[in-house]
Amino acid sequence: MAVKLGIESIRTIALFEKITNVHARDCLITEDCVYFLVDPEKIGLAIGKNGAVIKDVRKMLGRQVKLFGYYDKPEEMIKNMVPNIKNMSFNDGKMIISIPSQDKVAVIGKNGRNIKAIKEIMKRHFSINYLKLR
């Protein structure tokens, strides 16, 4: 599925790629964080030794930065973003995932920021309009 990027996203990706030398497939910009989708084998390169490269990206953008590996299948993609999945059901644009209760706070994030970003990424790339945590 093709993702249309706005000017701000294109500029942010260009800055990210210039600093990290890693191609970003997509970026989602929120008020306090920028989420990048990169090839899974390039995440370490984007982070850099002791996190030096990603710290430079954070400094330049003035926001938190989170990296996710991009996968072609929605099941692999959600497992990458939410690592402790116990159960998952997926059909007809709907996905329901079960995670341990102690991990829910981290997955949801402050004021639901993380889960909103995950929902938006899944919607943009796989047309999943409904994502529920259990």
Secondary structure, 3 states (H helix, E strand, C coil): CCCCCCHHHHHHHHHHHHHHCCCEEEEEECCCEEEEEECHHHHHHHHCHHHHHHHHHHHHHCCEEEEEECCCCHHHHHHHHCCCCCEEEEECCEEEEECCHHHHHHHHCHHHHHHHHHHHHHHHHHCCCEEEEC
